[in-house]
Amino acid sequence: MNKKFEELKKLYEEICALNHALGLMYWDQRVMMPKKGAAKRAVSLAALEELTHKKFTDRRIGELAGELLSSAPEDSFEYFYLKTLRRDYEKAVKLPPEFVGEFAGAVALAFEAWVQAKERNDYELFSPHLEKITALNVKKAEILGYEAAPYDALLDLYEPGAKTSDLEKIFSELTPGLSGIIKKIAANSPKVSNELLKGDFPEEKQLKLTEEILKSLGYDFDKGRQDRSAHPFTIDFSSDDVRITTRAFRDYLPASVYASIHEGGHALYAQNSPAEFDFTPLSGGASLGIHESQSRFWENVVGRSLPFSKWVLPLYKKHFPEKFAGADPFELYKASNKVEATFIRVEADEVTYNLHIAVRFEIEKALVKKELTAKDAPAFWNEKMEKYLGIKPADFSEGILQDVHWSQGTIGYFPTYTLGNLVSAQLFYKMNRELDAEKLIERGEFAPLLGWMKEKIHSQGRKYLPEELLLRAIGEKINPEIFLDYVEKKYSAIYGF
């Protein structure tokens, strides 16, 4: 077995190397590439995606994985390696290489069109690309196959094992629960102001502040870096090279602080993955929902808590002394948790955030079912925003053009944000029973929290599907009631209802 396993590992390492080259090209496109480089970059990306796919779907890889898995000792490194590889291979081998290349080329062009469309507030620039991306995703769903709904096949790419019906059940409980809390908050809204976080904050000072916060949380800058991009993201090439981006608005400090903490949460997951998982199928998170649970845990459960406000306020005063000289921790805590219906998802508070995802979930289902066209999507977006949040975007940039995901081809991705929110609360409840997490946060002692996450989540890589990982880590499946309880208790204390 060892000789054949070594052969398979070598083949897979070559594929990982190619994927890293692809990742670096995507990172460059979003961070450094000149605007006019999009068309030719699309050609390069398409060619490399197709080549990588051909290598991964080579019959020899499938033969070796199948043969070796049958004799691998259960629960061994080899067993999990082969089981995960086999699952990925069986999905990938269904997709023709030319389709993979076409998809990559379409995405590269769609991303640049989205950037321009958002800057110019011109949906017509992006509409044909969304139409193309949707058609390709529908085709992908048909190729991959599904039992109940084509959206299931796309959702499974990001959240293995999840079904459309699962998400519909979650939102049927979550949406009315959150709406009830929002009504209670609305009656007390004058009590909370976020004016403390508005003003004039030079961008370079914001970045220095976020870097200091990230280092304190445990992000290793010797293994990563922070840059700026139109939409914040995280990308990793190994546990020793994990990069994040953020953005900064000069008049609103939380945009950069929480974007950095959010992406830092993703990065901590990757940096603390076992080094022996690098260049193997076990590298990465169990799912995007589990990955999102890490970013939302650090961003919201920790970063918007009262203990964190007590710890971080001296840093705010250090970098912006005139603005925060007279502020107290509870004032900062309330300002960081003001609840109001807003247009931009990434700046939404914990209470309204999942309603933004509900909007996108409805749109994606309608697009994939061909009940909605790309041309009519903005009106549908506005209708759903009014239904779920009671507001209507004034333009495309604060409406349907605000998110990068569809330009990246990722239809089926958005629900993982809500799953991550739910799991983040469940992880914290379990953690808090084992650690005095709130006191640790107040003292800025984040290492025990990170260590707990490393033991329960990070160290497992992709060994288990998300449901099994949660059962092993905290002994329960995803449960919206725990998140609703978390939100109710937190915001009733802030708003006094």
N, C-alpha and C positions, 0 to 999 in steps of 0.2 A: 504493500500500500504506500509506503513512504516514497518510493521512487516515482510512482504515478502522481502522488499528491504534490510532490515537489514540481513535477512537470506542470500540473494544473496551476499551482501558485505562481510559477514564472509567467505562464500565459496571462493570468489575471493581473499580475503586476504591470505588465505591458499595457493592458487596457486602462488601468488606473493612471499610468503615466500620461496616456493620451487624454484621459478625462481631465487631468490636472492642467494640461496645456489648453484644453477647451475652456476650463474654468478661468484661467488667467486671461484668455481672450475676452471672455464675458465681463470679467472684472475691469479690464482695461476699457472696454466699450462704455461701461457705466461711470467710470471715474476719470479717465484720461484721454480717451480717443477723440481726435478732432471730429466735429460734427459731420464733415463731408466724407468721413471714412466709412460710413454705414454700408453703402452698396457693395463695396469690395470686401468689407469685413464679412458681410452676409455670405459671399461666395466661399470664403475661407472656412467659416463656421460650418456651412452645409457640408463641405467636402470632408472636414475632419470628423463631424458627427457621423456621417455615413461610414467612414473608414472605421471608426471606433465601434460602431454598431456591428459591422461585418465581422470584426475580430471577436467581439463578445458572443456573437451567435454562431461562431464556427462549430461545426458538428463535434469536433474533438472535445471541446469544453463540455458540451452536453453529455457525451459518452463518459468522460472521466467523472463528472459530478454524479451521474446516476450510478455508475459502478462502485465508486468509493463510498457513497452514502450508505449503500446497503450493508457495508461491513464496518462502518465507523462506530466506535464505542459511544453509546448515548451519553450526552452531556459533556463530551470532550470538545476541545477546541475544533478538531477536525469535523466533528458532527455538526456543530453550529455553522462553521464555515461552509460546508457542503450543502446543508439544508437551506441556508440563506441564498447561496449562489444558485442553487437549483430553482428556487422560487423566482429569482430575478431572470434567470435564463429562460424559463418557460414562458414568461411574459414577453421578454424581448424578442424571442425567436419568432413570434407571431408577426412582428412588424417588419415589413420589407425595407431593406436598406435605402432604397430610393425614396420611400415615404419619410424615413427619418431625416434624410438630407433635405427634402422639400420642407419639412416642418421647421428644421433649424434655420433655413434660409428665410422662411416667412417670418419667423420670430425676430431675427436680426433686423429686418426691414420694419416690422411692426413697432419695435422698441423705439427706433429713431423717429418714426412717424408720430408715436405717442408723445415723445419729448417735445417735438415741434408743435403738435396740436395743443398740448397743455400750455405751452408758452404763449401761443397765439389765441387761445380760447376758441379753437376752430375744430369742432368735432368732425367736419367733413374730411379733414386730413387723415383721421384715424378710422373712420367708419368702414372703408373697404378692407382695411387690415383686420378689424374685428370680425368682419364677415368671413374673411379667409381663415382666420384662426379658429373660429367656431366650426366652419366646415371641416377643417382638418381634425379637430377634436371629435366631432361626430364620427368621422371616418375611423379615427383611432379607436373609439368605443366599439364600433362595429367589428373591427379587426380583433380586438382583445376579447370581445364577447362579454355577455352579461346575462343574468337570469330575469330580473324584474324591470330594470330601467337602464337606458344607456348612460345616464349620469353615474350609475354605480361603478361602471368601468373606469371612469375618470376619477371619481372620489377614491377608489382603491389605489390609484397611483400615489396618492399622498397620505392616505389613512387606510392602510391595509386592513381589510375585513369589514370596513364600515359600509353601510348601505344608505341610500337616499331615505328609506323609511325610518332608519335610526335617527337621522338628522331631523326629519319632520316631527318625530315624536319629541325630541329634545326641545326644538323650538316651540312646539305646542305647549310645553310646560314653562319654558324659560320666558317667552315673550309676554304672556299675561302676568307672570310673576314680577317681571321687571317693570311693566307698565303700572302695576299697582304701587310699587315703590316710588316710581317717578311722580305719580300723582300726590303722594304724601310729601315728597320733597318740594314739589311745585308750590305747595301751600306755605312753605317756610323758606323759599329761595332768597328773600332779601337778607337773611341772616348770614349768608356766605358770599364773600367777594374774592375774586382772584386778581384784584388790582395790584397787589403786592408783586406779582410776577410779570407785570407789564411795565414797560419803560424803555430805556435806551441801554442795551447790552451789547457792546462791541463783540463781533463774532469771534475774534481770536481769543478774547477772554472767556467766552462761552466754551470754546474748545479746550482751553486749559483746565477749566472747571470740570468738564466731563471726563477728561483724561485722569484727573486726580480721583474722581469718584470711581471710575473703572478700575484703577489700580487698587483701590481700597476693597472693592468687591472681590478681587482676585484675578482680574484679567491681566495676563502676562504680556506686556508690550515687547518682550524679547521674542515672543512667538506670534506677534500680531501687530496691527497698525490700525489707526482710524483715519479715514479720509471723508470727504464730503461727496454726496451724490444727490441726484434729483429725488430719489426715493431711497431711504436707508435700507441697507441689506447686510447680510453676513455671508461670507464664503470661506470655506476651508479646503486646504489642499492636503493637510495632514494635521495631526494634533500639535505640530510645531509651527504651523503656518495658518493662522486663523484671522481673517481680516474683517473689519466692520466699517461701515460708513454711517454718517449722521448728516443732519442738516441743521441750519441755524437761522432763526428769524430775529432780526435785531431788536424788534419791539416785544418779543414774547419768549422768555427764558425756557419754559418747560418743553418747547419743541425740540431743542437740542438735548436737554438733560434726559428726558424720557426716551428719546430716540436712541441715545447712546446706551442707556441702561438696558433698554429692550434688546438691542442688538448684542450688547454685552452678555445678556443671558444666553442667547444662542451660542455665542463664542465660548462661554464657560463650559457649556455642554461639550463642544468640540475639543477644546483644549484639555479637558479632563477625561476624554475617552482614552482607553488603554492604548499605549503606543504600539503594542503588538497587533492591534486592529488596523493600523494604517496599512494601506495597500491591500486590504482584504474586503470581502463583502460585508464584514461585521462593522466596518467604519461607518459612523453617522448615527443618527437618531432612529429610534424604533418607528417613528412616524413624524409627520409635520405637526400633528396635534401634540404629541409628547414634546417635540422640540419647542413648540409655542408655549407649552406649560412652563418651560424654563424661563423664557423671555418675559412672560407675563408675571411669573412669580417675582422676579427681581424688579421689574418695572412697577408693578402695582402693589402686590402683597407686601413687599419690602419697601420699595421706593416711594410709595404714597402712604406709608404708615406713620403714625405719630412718633414711634421710636426713631424712625429714619429722619424725620423732620428735626428731631432734637439733635441727632448726630450731624446732619448735613448743614444745618444753619450756620455754624462757624465757617464752613467752606464758602457759603454764599457771601457771608460778610467779608471774607478774605479777598474774594475776587471782585465783589461789587459792594464795597463798604458804604458808599453813600446811600444806596438803595435799601440795604438791609440792616443798617445800623440800629434802628429802633425796633426791629421785628422780634417777635417771640415765637417759639416752636409751634404753639397751637395755632397762631395766626398763619404760619407757613403751611401747616397741616391742612387747615380749612381751605386755604387758597389752592392747594394742590389737589383738592378733592371737590371743587365746585362742580355741581351737576347741572348741565344745560344741554339742550339739543343743539348740536353744531353740525356743520356740513362735512368736516374733514375727519375721516375715520381714525387716522393715526393720532389725532389730538383729542379724541373722544374720551370721556371719563369712563370709569368702570361700569357705571349703571347703564349708560346709553350705548356703549360700544357694541354689545352683541346685537342690538337692533340694526346697526350698520351692516353687520354680517347677514342678518336676516334679509335685508334688501338685496344684497349681492347673491345670496343663495336662491332667492326667487327668480332673479334675472337669469342666472346661469341655468337653472332648470328649464326655464322658458326658451332660452336660446337653443339648448341641446335638443329639446323636444320639438323644435321648429315652430313653436307657438309665438315666437318673437323674432324679428329681424334686427340686424345691427342698425339699420336706419331708424327703426322705431324705438331702439333701446333707451335713448335719453328721456323720452316722454314717460316710458315705463319706470325708469329710475326715479324721476320726479314724483310720479304717482306713489311709488312705494315709500319714498322719503316722507311724503306727507302722511301716509298711512301709519308708519311705524314711529316717526319722530316729530311729526307735526310741523315740518318746515319744508320749504321748496327752494332748491338752489337757484341763484340768480344767473349763473352761467355754467358752461360746460366744465371749466377748470375746477370749480368747487363741487361739481356734480360728477358725471360719469367719467370724466377724464382724470380724476384725482389719483387713482390707483394704477400702479405699473403692471399688475399681475396678468391682465389679459394680453398685454403687449408681449409678455414673456411666454404666452401660450398655455398658461396654467389655469385652465377651467377645471373646477373641482377642488381648488386649493383653499378658497375663502372659508369654508366651514371649519377648517382645522384651527382657525383663530378662536372660534367659540369653544371648540373642544379643549384647546389649551387653557382658556380662561377657567373652565370648569375644573380641569385637572389641577391647575395651580392652587386653587382653594383647597382641594382635597389633600394635596401634598402638604400644604401648610398646616392643616388641622392635624394630620398625622405627625408631622415634624414637631409641632408645638407640644404634643403629648410626650415626646421623647427629649426635647431640648427646651430650655427657657428662651425661646427664639427672640421674644420681644426685648428682653434685657440685653441679649447679645447684640441685637441691631442697634439699640440705643448707645451701646459702648463702641460701636463700630467694629465689633468682633464678628466678621462675616465668615471666617474660615470654618467654624463648626457647621454653619448652614450649608456652605459649599461642600464640605466633607460628607454631610448627610445625603445631599443630592448625588454626589459622586458615587457613594456606596449603593444607593437605591436605584439610580437612573443611569448616570453617565457610564459607569463601569460595565453596563450590560450591552452597550452598543446596539446592534440590530439582532441580537440573539433571539429576542422574543417579539411576537406581534404585540401591538399596544395594549390590547385587553389583558393578555397574560402578564405583561410587564407590570401593569397596574395591580393586578391581583397579587403578584409576588412582592411588590413594593409596599402597598398599603392595604391589601386584603379586600379591595372592592373595585367594582367597575365604575365607569363614569356616572356621576349622579348629580343632576342639576340642582337638587334640593340643597346640597351643601353649599354651592355657590350662592344661591338665593339667600340662604341663612347668613352667610358671610357678608353679603351686601346689605341685607336688612340691619344687622347688628352694627356694622360700621357706620352706615349713613344715618341711622336713627340717632346715634350718638352725636354726629356732626350737626344734623339738622333739627334734632330735638322733637322727633315725632314718635 
